[in-house]
Amino acid sequence: MSEYVVRAVAEGEERATRDVLGRALHRPPVSDEHWARIAPAWTAEGKFAAFDGDEPIGVTSSFTTEMLVPGGRRLPFAAVDGVGVRADWTRRGVLTELMAAQLTDFVGRGQVLAGLHASEATIYGRYGYGAAARGQIFAIDRAKVRWRADAPRPGRVRLLGDADALTIVPALFRSIGSLRPGNIARPDHWWLNDHDTRVLDGHRVAVHYGRDGADGFATFVTATERAPVLAEWRTTMQVRELHAANPAALAGLWRFLLSVDLVQTAYANVRPMDDTLPAMLEDPRACRTTAIEDELWLRLLDVPAALDARAYGQAEPVVIEVADRHLIANSGAYRVTPDGASRTDAPADVRLDIETLGMLYLGGWRPSLLARAGRIEVFDAEAPARLDALFQTAAEPWCGTHF
Ligand SMILES: CC(=O)SCCNC(=O)CCNC(=O)[C@H](O)C(C)(C)COP(=O)(O)OP(=O)(O)OC[C@H]1O[C@@H](n2cnc3c(N)ncnc32)[C@H](O)[C@@H]1OP(=O)(O)O
């Protein structure tokens, strides 16, 4: 008999499962006050846990929303927003069982895609998640910032009071909408949960107003410390969120953030790979990319629906053979054409697994690179170049919502 049982979380078990996650992530148990705030966002729905008797020892949590895919369609998306196994139960297959239960549940509920932000890049590939979108971390030396004369002309930026942020920003995020592959809609409860990027507790919120009203916002924190030797004060800024509906709003928010007095260095977390900031500066080295990180891991749950829903570029069709050892029904050959994709009995031009399909689905990787890396097995030497043309996207994918 197994030492533990994996099952859906029931009402009344929410807080205990939240604490399992917290401890796995090295956070203290939630206080009563903290729980009162996040409880509406941590319901039993979409959660599976492993139990040793009555005690939860591992959990995987999710919520459902929609994701924009290349071409503009929005697909049912399951966001995996919390995974943890208690330290004395790791490496015994608990996560593997939790993932299997969760994947089956997602398919049963008609979800087409699933995604997550990974604590470590070595965990989720085995369950079919691929690193679909990457982001860059900027370190910006404010003293070197000079704007090019041809940078978009901004509107006006204003700082919101704390009380206004939670009413104005969620509506503004909705009105900006999904603009690039990988963007998701944020359910109301997202704003209650304690993500790194939330608009709560000490974040300052800047809103950009263009000709037609509010069209972008940024949230940031600053920290000041006295350098030990010269005893100079040093202030750094962390830009947590920056969402803009158009290039002028993006330029306006960056101009504002980099105009805040006394800040020496501004850091921005996981910006899209095609953020225009460096190209708007006289000295692009004022904005250094200090790291490139995987941002969104994507898992195709319903391969036929997902492949047919996205748009493709112009190229001769390619037959791809997909292998999915967890959701076997996805395995098989698909003919990808500029007009869509469907199952076929034709011989495959390339073969790849579901993780690699997750990597290339949103357009964040050139299939020819993945073929050269050995992740795509090639039977027709011309096929990788055709796949590049079919899967290319105008904008780099980016989720932009931490969950
Ligand atoms: C979406 C998110 O929430 S990201 C946050 C993920 N959570 C954390 O990082 C919290 C700390 N870590 C943990 O709680 C656990 O170690 C987990 C959840 C990452 C893994 O749980 P486990 O129950 O140990 O995983 P399980 O025993 O099923 O391992 C399955 C396989 O993954 C491997 N694996 C598991 N975790 C890791 C890891 N961190 N690094 C590398 N390999 C790993 C195992 O070695 C095993 O490999 P095998 O199939 O070749 O034998």
The ligand as an SDF file (V2000), in Angstrom:
LIG
                    3D

 51 53  0  0  0  0  0  0  0  0999 V2000
    4.7640   26.2390  -10.2840 C   0  0  0  0  0  0  0  0  0  0  0  0
    5.4410   26.3100   -8.9740 C   0  0  0  0  0  0  0  0  0  0  0  0
    4.8310   26.4720   -7.9930 O   0  0  0  0  0  0  0  0  0  0  0  0
    7.1450   26.2380   -8.9270 S   0  0  0  0  0  0  0  0  0  0  0  0
    7.5290   25.8140   -7.2380 C   0  0  0  0  0  0  0  0  0  0  0  0
    7.9140   24.3830   -7.1140 C   0  0  0  0  0  0  0  0  0  0  0  0
    8.1540   24.1250   -5.7010 N   0  0  0  0  0  0  0  0  0  0  0  0
    9.3590   24.2040   -5.1140 C   0  0  0  0  0  0  0  0  0  0  0  0
   10.3810   24.4900   -5.7430 O   0  0  0  0  0  0  0  0  0  0  0  0
    9.3690   23.9730   -3.6170 C   0  0  0  0  0  0  0  0  0  0  0  0
   10.5260   23.0820   -3.1680 C   0  0  0  0  0  0  0  0  0  0  0  0
   10.5510   21.7830   -3.8380 N   0  0  0  0  0  0  0  0  0  0  0  0
    9.5610   20.8680   -3.6870 C   0  0  0  0  0  0  0  0  0  0  0  0
    8.5600   21.0980   -3.0370 O   0  0  0  0  0  0  0  0  0  0  0  0
    9.7750   19.5100   -4.3550 C   0  0  0  0  0  0  0  0  0  0  0  0
   11.1390   19.2040   -4.3720 O   0  0  0  0  0  0  0  0  0  0  0  0
    9.2270   19.4470   -5.7990 C   0  0  0  0  0  0  0  0  0  0  0  0
    7.7610   19.8150   -5.8060 C   0  0  0  0  0  0  0  0  0  0  0  0
    9.9930   20.3940   -6.7170 C   0  0  0  0  0  0  0  0  0  0  0  0
    9.4470   18.0010   -6.3210 C   0  0  0  0  0  0  0  0  0  0  0  0
    8.6390   17.1150   -5.5770 O   0  0  0  0  0  0  0  0  0  0  0  0
    9.0200   15.5620   -5.4200 P   0  0  0  0  0  0  0  0  0  0  0  0
    7.8420   14.9080   -4.7840 O   0  0  0  0  0  0  0  0  0  0  0  0
   10.3360   15.4240   -4.7790 O   0  0  0  0  0  0  0  0  0  0  0  0
    9.1320   15.0930   -6.9360 O   0  0  0  0  0  0  0  0  0  0  0  0
    9.1280   13.5760   -7.4290 P   0  0  0  0  0  0  0  0  0  0  0  0
    9.6360   12.6830   -6.3190 O   0  0  0  0  0  0  0  0  0  0  0  0
    7.8100   13.2280   -7.9920 O   0  0  0  0  0  0  0  0  0  0  0  0
   10.2200   13.6680   -8.5510 O   0  0  0  0  0  0  0  0  0  0  0  0
    9.9960   13.2880   -9.8540 C   0  0  0  0  0  0  0  0  0  0  0  0
   11.2620   13.4320  -10.6470 C   0  0  0  0  0  0  0  0  0  0  0  0
   11.6600   14.8050  -10.6790 O   0  0  0  0  0  0  0  0  0  0  0  0
   12.9840   14.9440  -10.1600 C   0  0  0  0  0  0  0  0  0  0  0  0
   13.0010   16.2030   -9.4310 N   0  0  0  0  0  0  0  0  0  0  0  0
   12.0940   16.6060   -8.5420 C   0  0  0  0  0  0  0  0  0  0  0  0
   12.4200   17.8340   -8.0760 N   0  0  0  0  0  0  0  0  0  0  0  0
   13.5490   18.1830   -8.7030 C   0  0  0  0  0  0  0  0  0  0  0  0
   14.3760   19.3240   -8.6330 C   0  0  0  0  0  0  0  0  0  0  0  0
   14.1010   20.3330   -7.8100 N   0  0  0  0  0  0  0  0  0  0  0  0
   15.4580   19.3510   -9.4250 N   0  0  0  0  0  0  0  0  0  0  0  0
   15.7430   18.3210  -10.2600 C   0  0  0  0  0  0  0  0  0  0  0  0
   14.9770   17.2050  -10.3470 N   0  0  0  0  0  0  0  0  0  0  0  0
   13.9150   17.1500   -9.5710 C   0  0  0  0  0  0  0  0  0  0  0  0
   13.1830   13.7400   -9.2850 C   0  0  0  0  0  0  0  0  0  0  0  0
   14.5420   13.4590   -9.1190 O   0  0  0  0  0  0  0  0  0  0  0  0
   12.4600   12.6770  -10.0540 C   0  0  0  0  0  0  0  0  0  0  0  0
   13.2410   12.2770  -11.1390 O   0  0  0  0  0  0  0  0  0  0  0  0
   13.0560   10.8210  -11.8030 P   0  0  0  0  0  0  0  0  0  0  0  0
   11.6560   10.7960  -12.3590 O   0  0  0  0  0  0  0  0  0  0  0  0
   14.1030   10.7910  -12.8500 O   0  0  0  0  0  0  0  0  0  0  0  0
   13.2450    9.8500  -10.6780 O   0  0  0  0  0  0  0  0  0  0  0  0
  1  2  1  0
  2  3  2  0
  2  4  1  0
  4  5  1  0
  5  6  1  0
  6  7  1  0
  7  8  1  0
  8  9  2  0
  8 10  1  0
 10 11  1  0
 11 12  1  0
 12 13  1  0
 13 14  2  0
 13 15  1  0
 15 16  1  0
 15 17  1  0
 17 18  1  0
 17 19  1  0
 17 20  1  0
 20 21  1  0
 21 22  1  0
 22 23  2  0
 22 24  1  0
 22 25  1  0
 25 26  1  0
 26 27  2  0
 26 28  1  0
 26 29  1  0
 29 30  1  0
 30 31  1  0
 31 32  1  0
 31 46  1  0
 32 33  1  0
 33 34  1  0
 33 44  1  0
 34 35  1  0
 34 43  1  0
 35 36  2  0
 36 37  1  0
 37 38  1  0
 37 43  2  0
 38 39  1  0
 38 40  2  0
 40 41  1  0
 41 42  2  0
 42 43  1  0
 44 45  1  0
 44 46  1  0
 46 47  1  0
 47 48  1  0
 48 49  2  0
 48 50  1  0
 48 51  1  0
M  END
$$$$
